Amino acid sequence: MGSGAGARPVLIVGGGIGGLAAALGLAQKGIRSILLEKAAALGEIGAGIQLGPNAFHAFDYLGVGEAARGMAVYIDQLRLMDALTAEEITHVDLRDAFRARFGNPYAVVHRGDLHGVFLKACRDHELIDLRVSSEVVGYGQDGSSVTARLASGERVTGALLIGADGLWSSIRKQVTADGPPRVSGHTTYRSVIPTEEMPEDLRWNAATLWAGPKCHIVHYPLSGWKVFNLVVTYHNDAPEPVAGKPVSDEEVMQGFRHVHERARDIIRHGKNWRLWVLCDRDPVERWIDGRVALLGDAAHPMLQYFAQGACQAMEDAVCLSHMLGSYPDDHARALEQYRAQRFPRTARVQLLSRAIGEHIYHPAGEHARLRNAIMSAKTSEDYYRDLAWLYGGTGLGE
């Protein structure tokens, strides 16, 4: 492919965190890109996201380490509570021992703030061309280039095309052709509340999860402790996907009538709730079609129970840029190496995310008592060992 000034750019479809990270990663290797986003403006909805140490490895490589560190809230623990008894089941200490073990911290950040860090870095780089109102509906390719077809009728030609266009990827339809995502039947409601409205005895510097039968609640501080992120999830066998729809407080409370008053009290403080019906897919190895490759949720959409969706997309971006840098004149090999490195790791996260939702966050009765017994017996050191494959390495192809 070469990366000289005359070389064709790489086309990136989708201006979320994964697409912007891909553009930055390529720019680090001197590769030009044109990013095509269908919305009229580049932005990000949603609220908080959790960042494991593997996200910080990626930030540093992408040149945004300092900016990302500046806006994150560093929490002291991951805390698991029993939503029926309001007692702690276990916690993982994220302070010095954790940082020493994994070389980086664990943090939470507002998704919009993180997107803003990537966006500024992309706007400041002369190798990156960001285009909005550019919906890509498909692509065609020949032996030497690939052409994105836009809804407007316009065509944009590049050396390669990266589909970073999320769960409902139009690029995936063509690459993988495996139909719509799998609807999990779990519905998540999100709210952000001012810190002073969070019950005082729960203003913990922790990512706290209250696990209950077929439901759970998550909260943690965001944006310099100005607000708390609230995310509550329950199994209501929702039949079809919905994203970002406003809902009433009453509807949110319906799934939590059976939990402890203290847990319900947290939900009562939420307002302006929006709902998402969670979807994912089974891992599929087909991410590449000639000069086209998938990245992030377009390649491996996952449930949010492992808090790794954005982290894995950023890792993809780093790995992809490493491979294109390592094989500048053999795009087929570069894309295949990217897929071969990333598939086992992302598949593991996809499947474990499902399992965590099923076996840790949502069981009832005997199953829940067993979970409590097993998890409360473990030390932070035990959890570090369990997480080393995810947080210790980067899966970045270095």
C-alpha positions in Angstrom: 0.0 0.0 0.0 2.9 2.3 0.8 2.3 5.5 2.8 3.9 8.1 0.7 2.1 11.4 0.0 0.8 10.1 -3.3 -0.6 6.9 -1.7 -4.4 6.5 -1.5 -5.8 7.2 2.0 -7.5 4.6 4.2 -11.3 5.2 4.4 -12.8 4.9 7.9 -16.6 4.5 8.2 -17.9 5.8 11.5 -16.9 8.7 13.8 -17.3 7.1 17.2 -14.4 6.3 19.6 -13.3 3.3 17.5 -13.2 5.2 14.2 -11.4 8.2 15.6 -8.9 5.9 17.4 -8.3 4.1 14.1 -7.6 7.4 12.3 -5.1 8.4 15.1 -3.4 5.1 15.0 -2.9 5.2 11.2 -1.6 8.8 11.6 1.0 7.6 14.0 2.3 5.4 11.2 2.2 8.3 8.6 -0.9 6.9 6.9 -3.6 9.3 5.7 -7.2 8.6 6.3 -10.6 10.0 5.4 -13.2 9.4 8.1 -16.8 9.3 6.9 -19.5 9.9 9.6 -23.2 9.9 8.7 -24.4 12.4 11.4 -24.2 16.1 10.7 -21.9 16.6 13.7 -19.3 14.4 15.4 -20.4 13.6 19.0 -21.3 10.9 21.4 -24.4 10.1 23.5 -24.5 7.9 26.5 -22.8 8.7 29.8 -20.0 7.0 31.7 -17.6 4.3 30.6 -15.1 2.3 32.6 -11.5 2.2 31.4 -9.3 -0.8 32.4 -5.5 -0.5 32.4 -5.6 -1.9 28.8 -7.4 1.3 27.7 -4.5 3.4 29.1 -1.9 1.4 27.2 -3.9 2.2 24.0 -4.3 6.0 24.9 -0.5 6.3 25.3 0.2 4.6 21.9 -2.4 6.9 20.2 -0.8 10.0 21.7 -3.8 11.0 23.9 -2.5 9.6 27.2 -2.1 12.9 28.9 -5.4 14.4 27.8 -7.4 11.1 28.7 -5.7 10.9 32.1 -6.7 14.5 32.8 -10.4 14.0 32.5 -10.7 10.5 34.1 -11.9 9.8 37.7 -9.7 7.3 39.4 -11.7 5.0 41.6 -10.4 3.0 44.5 -12.4 -0.2 44.1 -14.7 -2.3 42.1 -17.4 -3.1 44.6 -20.0 -5.9 44.4 -23.1 -5.5 46.6 -26.0 -8.0 47.2 -29.1 -6.0 46.1 -31.4 -8.2 48.3 -29.5 -7.8 51.6 -27.6 -4.5 50.8 -24.4 -6.2 52.1 -21.1 -6.2 50.3 -20.2 -9.5 48.6 -16.6 -8.6 47.7 -14.5 -5.8 46.3 -11.3 -5.5 44.2 -8.8 -2.9 45.4 -7.7 -0.7 42.5 -5.1 1.4 44.3 -1.3 1.0 44.4 -1.1 -2.8 44.2 -3.4 -2.9 41.2 -1.5 -0.1 39.4 1.9 -1.8 40.2 0.6 -5.1 38.8 -0.8 -3.7 35.5 1.3 -0.6 35.0 -1.8 1.6 34.6 -4.8 2.7 36.7 -8.5 1.8 36.4 -10.7 4.8 35.8 -14.2 6.0 34.7 -14.8 8.8 32.3 -17.7 10.5 30.5 -18.1 9.0 27.1 -18.6 12.5 25.5 -15.4 13.8 27.2 -13.4 10.9 25.9 -14.8 11.3 22.4 -13.9 15.0 22.6 -10.2 14.1 23.4 -10.0 11.9 20.3 -11.8 14.4 18.2 -9.5 17.2 19.1 -6.4 15.0 18.4 -7.9 14.0 15.0 -8.7 17.7 14.1 -5.2 18.7 15.0 -3.6 16.1 12.7 -2.9 17.0 9.0 -3.1 13.3 7.9 -6.8 13.0 9.0 -9.7 14.3 7.0 -13.0 14.2 9.0 -16.2 14.4 7.0 -19.7 14.6 8.4 -23.1 14.1 6.7 -21.4 11.3 4.8 -23.5 8.1 5.2 -21.8 5.1 3.6 -24.3 2.6 2.3 -21.9 0.1 0.7 -18.6 -0.4 -1.1 -17.1 -1.8 -4.2 -13.5 -2.9 -4.8 -11.1 -3.9 -7.6 -7.6 -5.3 -7.3 -6.0 -1.9 -6.4 -8.6 0.2 -4.5 -11.9 0.2 -2.6 -14.7 2.8 -3.2 -17.2 3.8 -0.6 -20.7 4.6 -1.9 -22.4 7.4 0.0 -26.2 7.8 0.4 -25.8 11.2 -1.4 -24.5 9.3 -4.5 -21.0 10.5 -4.0 -18.1 8.0 -4.2 -14.9 8.1 -2.2 -11.9 5.9 -3.2 -9.1 4.7 -0.9 -6.5 2.0 -0.5 -8.5 0.2 2.3 -11.8 0.6 4.1 -12.3 0.2 7.8 -15.9 -0.4 9.0 -16.0 1.2 12.5 -19.8 1.9 12.1 -21.0 0.2 15.3 -23.6 -2.4 16.1 -25.8 -1.7 13.1 -22.8 -1.6 10.7 -23.7 -1.2 7.0 -20.2 -2.4 6.2 -20.7 -5.6 8.2 -23.8 -6.4 6.2 -21.6 -6.7 3.1 -18.5 -8.2 4.7 -20.2 -10.8 7.0 -23.8 -10.9 5.9 -25.0 -12.5 9.1 -28.3 -10.7 9.6 -29.3 -8.4 12.6 -27.6 -8.5 16.0 -28.9 -10.8 18.8 -31.4 -9.1 21.1 -30.5 -10.1 24.7 -33.8 -9.3 26.3 -32.0 -7.2 28.9 -32.9 -3.5 29.1 -30.6 -0.9 30.5 -31.7 2.5 31.8 -29.2 5.3 32.1 -29.3 8.5 34.2 -26.7 11.1 35.4 -27.4 12.9 38.7 -25.6 15.8 40.5 -23.4 14.4 43.2 -25.3 16.3 45.9 -28.4 14.4 45.0 -26.7 11.0 45.5 -27.5 9.5 48.9 -24.5 10.7 51.1 -23.8 7.2 52.5 -23.3 5.9 48.9 -21.0 8.5 47.5 -18.2 5.9 47.2 -15.1 6.4 45.1 -15.9 3.0 43.5 -17.6 1.5 40.5 -20.3 -0.2 42.6 -22.6 -2.9 41.3 -25.6 -4.2 43.1 -26.5 -7.7 41.9 -30.0 -8.9 42.2 -32.3 -11.5 40.7 -32.6 -10.6 37.0 -31.5 -7.1 37.6 -28.5 -5.0 38.7 -27.6 -1.4 39.5 -24.3 0.3 38.8 -23.1 3.7 40.0 -19.8 5.7 40.0 -18.6 9.3 40.1 -17.9 11.2 36.9 -16.6 14.5 35.5 -14.5 15.6 38.5 -17.1 14.2 41.0 -19.7 16.7 39.7 -22.1 13.9 38.9 -22.8 10.2 39.5 -23.5 7.9 36.6 -26.4 5.5 37.2 -27.1 2.5 35.1 -29.8 0.0 36.0 -30.5 -3.2 34.0 -33.1 -5.8 34.2 -34.3 -8.8 32.1 -37.7 -7.9 30.8 -37.4 -10.1 27.6 -37.6 -6.9 25.5 -38.3 -8.2 22.0 -36.6 -5.6 19.8 -33.7 -3.2 19.9 -34.2 0.3 21.2 -31.5 3.0 21.7 -31.7 6.1 23.8 -35.5 6.3 24.2 -36.6 8.6 27.1 -38.7 6.7 29.7 -40.6 7.5 32.9 -39.3 7.0 36.4 -42.2 4.5 37.1 -41.2 2.3 34.2 -37.6 2.1 35.5 -38.7 1.2 39.0 -40.8 -1.7 37.8 -37.8 -4.1 37.5 -36.6 -3.3 41.0 -39.6 -3.8 43.3 -38.0 -7.0 44.8 -34.7 -5.5 45.9 -33.6 -3.9 49.2 -34.9 -0.4 50.0 -31.4 1.0 50.0 -30.9 -0.1 46.4 -34.3 1.2 45.3 -33.5 4.5 46.9 -30.6 5.0 44.5 -32.9 4.6 41.5 -35.4 7.1 42.9 -32.7 9.8 42.6 -32.3 9.2 38.9 -34.1 11.4 36.4 -34.4 11.9 32.6 -33.9 8.2 32.2 -33.2 6.8 28.7 -33.4 3.1 27.8 -31.3 0.8 25.6 -32.2 -2.8 24.8 -28.9 -4.6 24.9 -27.7 -6.5 21.8 -24.6 -8.5 20.9 -23.5 -11.2 18.5 -21.9 -14.5 18.5 -18.2 -14.3 17.7 -17.7 -14.7 13.9 -14.2 -14.8 12.3 -15.3 -13.2 9.1 -14.1 -9.5 9.6 -12.2 -9.1 6.3 -13.4 -8.9 2.7 -10.5 -8.1 0.4 -9.5 -4.5 1.2 -12.2 -4.1 3.8 -11.9 -4.8 7.6 -14.3 -4.4 10.5 -13.3 -2.8 13.8 -15.0 -2.3 17.3 -18.7 -3.1 17.6 -19.0 -3.6 13.9 -16.7 -6.6 14.3 -17.5 -7.9 17.8 -20.4 -6.3 19.6 -20.6 -7.2 23.2 -22.9 -6.8 26.2 -21.6 -4.1 28.6 -21.1 -6.5 31.6 -17.3 -6.6 31.2 -17.1 -2.8 30.6 -14.8 -3.4 27.7 -16.6 -2.3 24.5 -14.7 1.0 24.0 -11.5 -0.5 25.3 -11.6 -3.3 22.8 -12.3 -0.9 19.9 -9.3 1.2 20.9 -7.1 -1.9 21.1 -8.4 -2.9 17.6 -7.3 0.5 16.3 -3.8 0.2 17.8 -3.3 -3.4 16.5 -4.6 -2.4 13.0 -2.1 0.5 12.8 0.7 -1.8 14.0 0.0 -4.3 11.3 -0.4 -1.7 8.5 2.9 -0.2 9.7 4.6 -3.6 9.7 3.4 -4.7 6.2 3.1 -1.4 4.3 3.2 -3.1 0.9 1.1 -6.1 1.7 -2.4 -5.0 2.8 -3.8 -8.5 2.6 -1.3 -9.8 5.1 -1.7 -6.8 7.4 -5.5 -7.2 7.6 -5.2 -10.9 8.1 -2.7 -10.5 10.9 -4.9 -7.9 12.5 -7.9 -10.3 12.4 -5.8 -13.2 13.6 -4.5 -11.3 16.6 -7.7 -9.6 17.6 -10.3 -12.4 17.1 -9.5 -14.7 20.0 -9.2 -11.9 22.5 -12.4 -10.1 21.4 -14.4 -13.4 21.2 -13.3 -14.2 24.8 -14.6 -10.8 26.0 -17.9 -11.2 24.1 -18.6 -14.6 25.6 -17.4 -13.7 29.1 -19.6 -10.5 29.0 -22.6 -12.8 28.5 -21.5 -15.2 31.2 -20.9 -12.4 33.7 -24.4 -11.1 33.1 -25.9 -14.6 33.5 -23.9 -16.0 36.4 -22.6 -13.1 38.5 -24.9 -10.1 38.1 -28.4 -11.7 37.8 -28.8 -15.1 39.5 -31.4 -15.8 42.2 -31.7 -18.2 45.1 -29.2 -21.0 45.5 -27.2 -19.8 42.5 -26.9 -16.3 44.1 -25.8 -17.8 47.4 -23.2 -19.9 45.6 -21.9 -16.7 43.8 -21.7 -14.9 47.1 -19.7 -17.7 48.7 -17.2 -18.1 45.9 -16.7 -14.4 45.3 -16.4 -13.3 48.9 -13.7 -16.0 49.5 -11.4 -14.3 46.9 -8.8 -11.7 47.7 -7.9 -8.7 45.5 -4.8 -10.7 44.5 -7.0 -13.6 43.3 -9.0 -11.1 41.1 -5.8 -9.6 39.7 -4.7 -13.1 38.6 -8.1 -13.7 37.0 -7.9 -10.4 35.1 -4.2 -10.6 34.1 -5.0 -11.9 30.6 -7.2 -8.8 30.0 -5.4 -6.0 31.8 -1.8 -7.2 31.8 -1.3 -7.7 28.1 -2.6 -5.2 25.5 -3.5 -7.6 22.7 -2.1 -4.8 20.6 0.3 -6.8 18.5 3.4 -5.1 19.8 
